[in-house]
Amino acid sequence: MMEHRILDSVHAPEDVRRLPEGDLPILAGEIREKLIETVSQTGGHLASNLGVVELTIALHRVFRSPRDKIVWDVGHQTYVHKLLTGRGERFDTLRAEGGISGFSRPDESEHDMFYSGHSSTSVSAALGIAYANKIKGSKDYTVAVLGDGAFTGGMVYEALNNAGRSGTRLIVILNNNEMSISRNVGAMARYLARILSRPSYSRLKSRTERFLNRLPLVGKPLADGLSFTKSHIKNFIYSSTMFEQFGFRYMGPVDGHDIGVLCDALEGAKELNRPVLLHIRTVKGKGYDYAEKEPTLYHGISKFDVDSGEPIMSGDNYSKHFGEFLTGMAEKDKRICAVTAAMSVGTGLQPFQEKFPTRFFDVGIAEEHAVTFCSGLAKAGMLPVFAVYSSFLQRAYDQIVHDGALQGLKTVVAIDRAGFVGDDGETHQGILDVPFLNTVPGVTVYSPASYAELRGAFVKAFYHDDGMVFVRYPRGAQEPLPEDYVYSEADSEVYGDADAQVCVVTYGRVFAYACRARERMNRKIKIVKLNKIKPVDPEAVAAAAACSRVFFFEESERSGGVGEIFSLLLEERGYRGDYVLTAVPDEFVAQASPAAQLHKYRLDADGVETVITERLQDET
């Protein structure tokens, strides 16, 4: 293994600036080796980081972080940034419990400006900083770094519209690798591809401007006339980019893997003292053959063998079963359409995409649009299914309310990664969908505990329920259930000792842990399992109300969750027994393995047993 001599000497951005120019390509090679070596052991986002090595070096070479603010869009591309800003010695703790985050985190380093786990936010945040600098009279620069995939999200355009004529020292770097997670889709991707196919654009533009700027201006009327003429000559000789129409000075495209060219371009952008969009071209997965050939696979990957590129961890999971089931249903029902927001692989929709390309829609990183688009499909008689991660569905709350539930149209939403997701940390935990869906009138929510229940929930969603229906399921594989448990397809079920005075109420995968805890405890316990969590089945409430002690366990935020609603329903029945609610308190969940997170919040078998035992001991 090569010694990281140069990288080991870099502890802060000023160390990068002190390096001889000839050492920079060597540093880039060492960084790539470090990335591959580390991510093969920790898992994480590899391809996106391999693609921004030279860019990150150039940024810290030209700008003075943290005085100059660098705002990264979707902070999974900040691994190189972390290595160059004092976190190299802890880099092997990447995404581990108590270790450094896989995303940008202000509480981790002064060089991280914003928490960033979702796409298309960087320009808005950077513009706010740039405007604050302008108000205070600061000459510092603000840089937003985002990929072309982020340009499929509408928030970018809202920010560009506001930023172009702001007169701020804002530099937006468009890192164009023609990918988000999957290959980019839509008109914007085609537009950027056309720009990249015209390498003479910037050279012609620069020569034209130098010529026109040398034209003499004599007197105000003549000056105004020549200024008008210059503008028309420019538009005649070359068409402006859309970014210039927004008010930005467009630069590029330039080679994003040439540190010298990047530094020159960034220095040039600084000298303009106005909003600039620098367009660079990079290769996602650069420097690791497997990642270059399969950038989608290596976007976010589990542990893998460096030599073969093969993942070490793989297997069955809910996403795979969902995709296979939906594809089978679509063969029988020609109305079924699948919609994804740039997550066809992660949500298991590749089989559907391959078999039914005319009924598959990747709308890009545009969750808001996806929900309303589904409402349009439903209005015209189709049966749309929107597959989305729980944490990304947060972005579409208004559309769920206004364009979905209020319309009363049949739209099915498959909520993947519901509950704890592990080492992606605070920005990706799926613990808020239950509380916010509980506030939306008229929607139905299922939370299956097995693959069979997943299929049953979707059949009900398609053919039995009205309006918007949500089916939420966790990351990873089905938890083993007791051999004597049989799914009844009812909205709720009772498992265990029907006449017990101790009752556990739960749903989703926590049901499996509750069953294990019951097996280990030497007492009679009734488990009330909620298959439909909105609305709560009255029979489930009646079953729990017959017990003197009720314990509710919920893999969700406590505030606004099913547990609070269930307790209120018990009170309305006049329940006077003991009620204990165990859920996630009012906090964001830090990165750790899902098993560690479940244990911390007392939602695994040990936790269920401990909560019940301690409560019963306190009352004896």
Order of alpha helices (4+ residues) and beta strands (2+ residues): alpha-alpha-alpha-alpha-alpha-beta-alpha-alpha-beta-alpha-beta-alpha-alpha-alpha-alpha-beta-alpha-beta-alpha-alpha-beta-alpha-beta-alpha-beta-alpha-beta-alpha-beta-alpha-beta-beta-beta-alpha-beta-beta-alpha-beta-alpha-beta-alpha-alpha
